[in-house]
Amino acid sequence: MLNSLVKDKKYIQGTVLTLFLIIVIGFVYGSLMSYAKLVTYLRVLIFPLLLVAFFIVGNRKDKLYFALFLIFYALAECAFFTLEKYPFFAYYAGTPFYCLAYLSLLVFLFKKMNFKPVIKRFRIHLIILLSFGAYLFISIYSMLWPETRGFNLVYWMYDILYNTLFILVLITSFVYYLYRDTKKSLLLFLACMFIVFSELVQVAYYYIEKLEVLNKMYSIFLVMGYFFILMFILYKNKGSGLRREIDLLDD
């Protein structure tokens, strides 16, 4: 019975990975060849597939907040997909779900860390990372301001919250990697890094210059982020990072 369950799980894992790779190959091909419709249809399939992977073969201990991250992100993608012809409504319907997704991911990361040893051991790292985050935030708004200063207050509130959250996700995922010091935490950091890089490239594409190379870079960074999320879900830690945590608590 146990052997059968293990085999079934491995089969499902292999099937999910195969389907994901097919979608990714189609997504990258569509991006490089400028097949916008193909990219749009394939992109909306990625997060439902990640949800299936998480609930069937993912780690149950990680279930609640990481699952909420995947669910809210999938809802955001669906909102932008279904309202594609109405960008104004798509933005106001989809952006709150993206914010909830990033907020859920932040809660997931915070619950995995003990802040006393983090602050004690990584004080300098935190100062540098927060300074970098502030610089990134200011840089983004120096690009956005000339193009968006006439927009309404609600747009600005959404935008400030969204950009603050994804910068915090990048910083927190790196601190989480330093804290846990495991391959799985590295996979999550890489996922966050590529997703944030894709956001920054997208800002450059829309508000600096609409170069096709930027659009292609955005797609590649985004799909790399999704790939590392899948690897994070499927990866089984050989060491949980607890020895690292004990070391931190003992210092």
Wavefront OBJ file of the C-alpha trace (Angstrom):
o trace
v 0.000 0.000 0.000
v 2.765 2.422 1.007
v 4.812 1.550 -2.084
v 1.751 2.163 -4.240
v 1.203 5.620 -2.691
v 4.870 6.518 -3.191
v 4.727 5.402 -6.820
v 1.488 7.350 -7.399
v 3.011 10.467 -5.864
v 6.122 10.160 -8.000
v 3.946 9.639 -11.089
v 1.866 12.739 -10.283
v 5.038 14.725 -9.591
v 6.510 13.654 -12.930
v 3.251 14.472 -14.750
v 3.028 17.942 -13.164
v 6.668 18.661 -14.016
v 6.172 17.497 -17.621
v 3.037 19.619 -18.086
v 4.788 22.585 -16.528
v 7.779 22.246 -18.855
v 5.465 22.002 -21.889
v 3.680 25.199 -20.815
v 6.995 26.946 -20.106
v 8.455 25.982 -23.496
v 5.298 27.251 -25.202
v 5.366 30.420 -23.093
v 9.012 31.194 -23.909
v 8.481 30.356 -27.601
v 5.411 32.606 -27.744
v 7.327 35.429 -26.018
v 10.319 35.188 -28.361
v 8.101 34.973 -31.449
v 5.734 37.719 -30.189
v 2.648 35.470 -30.128
v 0.816 37.510 -27.498
v -2.339 35.357 -27.468
v -0.381 32.146 -26.930
v 1.568 33.727 -24.052
v -1.647 35.015 -22.440
v -3.428 31.643 -22.591
v -0.435 29.670 -21.336
v 0.368 32.105 -18.530
v -3.084 31.750 -16.976
v -2.556 27.952 -16.736
v 0.677 28.117 -14.737
v -0.601 28.975 -11.250
v -3.523 26.509 -11.270
v -0.919 23.856 -12.121
v 1.293 25.062 -9.258
v -1.727 24.804 -6.938
v -2.327 21.210 -8.046
v 1.344 20.414 -7.417
v 1.231 22.026 -3.984
v -1.894 20.260 -2.724
v -0.995 16.834 -4.128
v 2.762 16.550 -3.599
v 3.684 19.652 -1.567
v 4.692 19.768 2.094
v 1.523 19.895 4.246
v 3.294 21.895 6.967
v 3.648 24.784 4.527
v 0.010 24.596 3.515
v -1.956 27.626 4.670
v -0.084 30.843 3.839
v 1.859 29.513 0.871
v -1.391 28.075 -0.504
v -3.009 31.506 -0.058
v -0.108 33.046 -1.978
v -0.717 30.635 -4.873
v -4.509 31.081 -4.759
v -4.442 34.888 -4.690
v -1.794 35.011 -7.434
v -3.902 32.660 -9.580
v -6.973 34.881 -9.013
v -4.954 37.955 -10.047
v -3.808 36.212 -13.230
v -7.403 35.178 -14.000
v -8.650 38.738 -13.408
v -6.138 40.202 -15.857
v -6.888 37.401 -18.336
v -10.679 37.744 -18.287
v -10.601 41.553 -18.338
v -7.790 41.833 -20.884
v -9.890 44.048 -23.163
v -10.611 46.432 -20.276
v -7.200 47.380 -18.790
v -8.710 49.886 -16.334
v -10.988 47.279 -14.735
v -8.307 44.600 -14.976
v -5.915 46.740 -12.952
v -8.411 47.476 -10.165
v -9.675 43.884 -10.066
v -6.294 42.129 -10.318
v -3.916 44.302 -8.291
v -5.613 43.677 -4.886
v -5.169 39.933 -5.448
v -1.471 40.425 -6.241
v -1.127 42.457 -3.027
v -2.866 39.728 -1.017
v -0.620 37.125 -2.637
v 2.574 38.963 -1.684
v 1.197 39.661 1.802
v 0.449 35.950 2.279
v 3.969 35.076 1.160
v 5.415 37.584 3.637
v 3.381 36.037 6.477
v 4.601 32.585 5.396
v 8.222 33.785 5.569
v 7.788 35.659 8.863
v 6.227 32.614 10.554
v 9.263 30.537 9.557
v 11.757 32.834 11.278
v 12.687 33.743 14.842
v 13.355 37.477 14.783
v 15.610 37.751 17.825
v 18.433 35.650 16.334
v 17.816 37.157 12.887
v 18.319 40.712 14.168
v 21.252 39.649 16.350
v 23.141 37.770 13.631
v 22.145 39.690 10.511
v 21.925 43.293 11.753
v 24.330 44.648 9.095
v 22.651 42.596 6.361
v 19.263 44.019 7.340
v 20.509 47.615 7.264
v 22.024 47.083 3.795
v 18.924 45.263 2.499
v 16.511 47.907 3.807
v 18.680 50.658 2.301
v 18.673 48.782 -1.006
v 14.875 48.390 -0.781
v 14.435 52.129 -0.151
v 16.723 52.928 -3.110
v 14.744 50.516 -5.312
v 11.448 52.083 -4.250
v 12.673 55.611 -4.982
v 14.111 54.508 -8.341
v 10.817 52.918 -9.370
v 8.854 56.074 -8.550
v 11.349 58.308 -10.298
v 10.472 56.294 -13.427
v 6.711 56.200 -12.756
v 6.109 59.799 -11.668
v 6.403 61.580 -15.060
v 3.919 59.129 -16.620
v 1.439 58.658 -13.766
v 1.286 61.945 -11.854
v -2.151 62.692 -13.310
v -3.649 59.418 -12.084
v -6.152 59.265 -9.219
v -5.377 58.670 -5.537
v -6.714 55.094 -5.487
v -4.330 54.140 -8.313
v -1.403 55.597 -6.366
v -2.411 53.797 -3.149
v -2.643 50.481 -5.021
v 0.648 51.104 -6.752
v 2.550 52.119 -3.609
v 1.222 49.103 -1.686
v 1.997 46.716 -4.545
v 5.568 47.952 -5.074
v 6.277 48.053 -1.334
v 5.101 44.472 -0.921
v 7.136 42.977 -3.755
v 10.294 44.784 -2.554
v 9.658 43.447 0.972
v 9.182 39.952 -0.468
v 12.606 40.152 -2.133
v 14.317 41.378 1.057
v 12.513 38.945 3.372
v 13.102 35.923 1.125
v 16.845 36.675 1.132
v 16.881 37.003 4.948
v 14.902 33.744 5.103
v 17.566 32.062 2.972
v 20.346 33.364 5.244
v 18.404 32.191 8.291
v 17.436 28.700 7.100
v 20.516 28.060 4.948
v 18.892 25.207 3.001
v 18.490 24.390 -0.675
v 14.730 24.793 -0.355
v 15.046 28.319 1.065
v 17.453 29.132 -1.792
v 14.840 27.969 -4.325
v 12.240 30.278 -2.774
v 14.641 33.220 -2.791
v 15.481 32.599 -6.463
v 11.753 32.458 -7.264
v 11.152 35.796 -5.523
v 14.244 37.344 -7.110
v 13.218 36.463 -10.675
v 9.608 37.580 -10.144
v 10.799 40.937 -8.745
v 13.304 41.323 -11.604
v 10.454 40.700 -14.057
v 8.431 43.455 -12.337
v 11.336 45.901 -12.622
v 11.843 45.083 -16.316
v 8.114 45.541 -16.903
v 8.267 49.000 -15.284
v 11.172 49.885 -17.609
v 9.196 48.571 -20.618
v 6.037 50.567 -19.879
v 7.504 53.782 -18.485
v 10.955 54.244 -20.062
v 10.966 52.728 -23.535
v 8.894 49.971 -25.132
v 11.788 47.900 -26.420
v 10.868 44.382 -27.513
v 13.973 43.003 -25.819
v 12.638 44.258 -22.456
v 9.319 42.525 -23.066
v 11.123 39.257 -23.807
v 13.347 39.654 -20.722
v 10.221 40.231 -18.636
v 8.678 36.975 -19.877
v 11.851 34.950 -19.316
v 12.425 36.305 -15.789
v 8.775 35.681 -14.921
v 8.770 32.086 -16.112
v 12.065 31.463 -14.287
v 10.379 32.693 -11.108
v 7.465 30.308 -11.691
v 9.901 27.454 -12.354
v 11.676 27.989 -9.020
v 8.300 28.126 -7.228
v 7.554 24.676 -8.655
v 11.003 23.434 -7.603
v 10.363 24.815 -4.104
v 7.058 22.918 -3.933
v 8.527 19.632 -5.179
v 11.822 19.762 -3.298
v 12.220 17.648 -0.179
v 14.758 18.943 2.322
v 17.409 16.455 3.381
v 18.189 18.807 6.254
v 15.583 21.139 7.677
v 17.976 23.887 8.609
v 17.263 23.297 12.316
v 20.954 23.006 13.159
v 21.399 26.487 11.759
v 18.457 27.694 13.844
v 19.881 26.147 17.042
v 23.248 27.762 16.336
v 21.539 31.137 16.011
v 19.595 30.709 19.219
v 22.693 29.665 21.131
v 24.747 32.716 20.123
l 1 2 3 4 5 6 7 8 9 10 11 12 13 14 15 16 17 18 19 20 21 22 23 24 25 26 27 28 29 30 31 32 33 34 35 36 37 38 39 40 41 42 43 44 45 46 47 48 49 50 51 52 53 54 55 56 57 58 59 60 61 62 63 64 65 66 67 68 69 70 71 72 73 74 75 76 77 78 79 80 81 82 83 84 85 86 87 88 89 90 91 92 93 94 95 96 97 98 99 100 101 102 103 104 105 106 107 108 109 110 111 112 113 114 115 116 117 118 119 120 121 122 123 124 125 126 127 128 129 130 131 132 133 134 135 136 137 138 139 140 141 142 143 144 145 146 147 148 149 150 151 152 153 154 155 156 157 158 159 160 161 162 163 164 165 166 167 168 169 170 171 172 173 174 175 176 177 178 179 180 181 182 183 184 185 186 187 188 189 190 191 192 193 194 195 196 197 198 199 200 201 202 203 204 205 206 207 208 209 210 211 212 213 214 215 216 217 218 219 220 221 222 223 224 225 226 227 228 229 230 231 232 233 234 235 236 237 238 239 240 241 242 243 244 245 246 247 248 249 250 251
